[in-house]
Amino acid sequence: MSVPQVVIVGRPNVGKSSLLNWLAGVRIAIVDDKPGVTRDRVTHLMCHDDRFFELVDTGGMGFADMDNLTRHIEDQINLAIDSASVILFAVDTREGMLPLDQDVARRLRSIQVPIILIANKADDEKIDSQADEFYRLGTGKPLRVSTKQNRNRAVLLNMITAKLPPPLQEEAEEGTTEPELKVAIVGRRNVGKSTFINTLVSAPRMIVSEVPGTTRDSVDVRFELDGKTFTAIDTPGIRRTKSRQTDIDFYSTHRAQRSIRRADVVLLFFDATQRISKVDKQLCDYIAQQYKPCVFVVNKWDQLVHSMPTEKWVRYLHDAFGTMRYVPIAFITGQTGKNVKALLNHAQMLFKQSRGRVSTGQLNRMLREAVRQNAPPAAQNRQPKIYYATQVGIQPPTIVLFANDPKLIAKNYQRYLLNKFRDELSFDEVPIKLYLRRRHPADQRDDVSERGEGQPNDESGPEISRRKTAAQTES
């Protein structure tokens, strides 16, 4: 499972941003009495009782933004709720229950994740009784907290960790049955997505069931190949923003984005006869933002196979998407089914990569060698020190790097480490989420560059063979 997200929601001005800063122990979100300051989601990685989770701040529900960004704010709130493992529903003890609090409670009634009701701004026990009216919201007993008086912080953190999904180790013990792979097929209009789906449907022994939508909606097609079950998500073709003339186009884009979020692997389709467009780059950016494994699929290759070598298209894609050179490239003809089976097999391999785990010992041996070969450069007249790393989640593989000061680790050095992780570990073709954290003062583990073979975090782990960093499916 990926790192669980704990999402703070509520009406404006109940202190959601103050809650995030208070729980995180550092000032991250902007705090202001003016409503509507928080618009985008603000995320911070937390660790309590050896459990990692992402704490997410959201904008105020029901707020009419003066800059006409209400729809954007609501989209961000909905995205956060969709991905939440635990929801912190914040209310204001001093102001009491308002109609907007009841509106938020109604929106949360259909949510199937644990909800903790937080009666914030309970700065004095004398006003504790004022929080009793929040029982009427139907979201459980309110926990009275105060960010100013540092009241019940430990209690709240304990409640959060108790309601998180089982940790990575427990999940591995539940069983080894591989879940069904969900593949989203995305791209701009007329790149052959529906033809590709039709090829899957008509292939012998493949189709099992189909859940239809409309031509402007996403369609889930469940099928079987070589004894394995897949779900293909056919998405609407995307237009450029200035070409979206109706609400149907707007919601088609949102449905396509939602399909990307719920997919395990994304197939981004290109038309071999057309140049890469702005829409392609926007889709690629969104896939990268969601940390989804992806295959660049060059469709209609039969129309160019004699006039352009695959290497030229590979260079073209690498030039257009320089930060995603790790993404494999497939050349297919959807209408005839050429290379389609190989493409699905590769998607299955990416799915396994995204769910892979490496031991802390193996990760730190690799990290120590990477630092030995290329130490992080000095910054602000200080020398960065990297102490150790650990994997805390899958889908995407999530690695936390502990250092003396995360701000000293430059972006280009982070990219160097990510490339090393891909080269040496089993994540060579999938995105990796990297977090940097300051080492706790009580943690006395040495800098990896100084640690000997017998030091902690050097326990033996299984060897994982190195794979090539690019895969091209062609005849």
Sequence and secondary structure as in RCSB ss.txt:
>XXXX:A:sequence
MSVPQVVIVGRPNVGKSSLLNWLAGVRIAIVDDKPGVTRDRVTHLMCHDDRFFELVDTGGMGFADMDNLTRHIED
QINLAIDSASVILFAVDTREGMLPLDQDVARRLRSIQVPIILIANKADDEKIDSQADEFYRLGTGKPLRVSTKQN
RNRAVLLNMITAKLPPPLQEEAEEGTTEPELKVAIVGRRNVGKSTFINTLVSAPRMIVSEVPGTTRDSVDVRFEL
DGKTFTAIDTPGIRRTKSRQTDIDFYSTHRAQRSIRRADVVLLFFDATQRISKVDKQLCDYIAQQYKPCVFVVNK
WDQLVHSMPTEKWVRYLHDAFGTMRYVPIAFITGQTGKNVKALLNHAQMLFKQSRGRVSTGQLNRMLREAVRQNA
PPAAQNRQPKIYYATQVGIQPPTIVLFANDPKLIAKNYQRYLLNKFRDELSFDEVPIKLYLRRRHPADQRDDVSE
RGEGQPNDESGPEISRRKTAAQTES
>XXXX:A:secstr
    EEEEE STTSSHHHHHHHHHTS  S   SSTT   S EEEEEEETTEEEEEEE   TT   TTS HHHHHH
HHHHHHHT SEEEEEEETTT   HHHHHHHHHHTT  S EEEEEE   SGGGGGGGGGGGGGSS   EE BTTTT
BSHHHHHHHHHHHS   HHHHHHT      EEEEEE BTTSSHHHHHHHHHHSTTTEEEEE   TTS EEEEEEE
TTEEEEEEE   B  GGG  SHHHHHHHHHHHHHHHH SEEEEEEETTS   HHHHHHHHHHHHTT  EEEEEE 
GGGTTTTS HHHHHHHHHHHTGGGTTS EEE BTTTTBTHHHHHHHHHHHHHHHT    HHHHHHHHHHHHHHS 
   BTTB   EEEEEEEETTTTEEEEEES GGGS HHHHHHHHHHHHHHSS TTS  EEEEEE  TT     TTT
  TTSTT           S  EE  
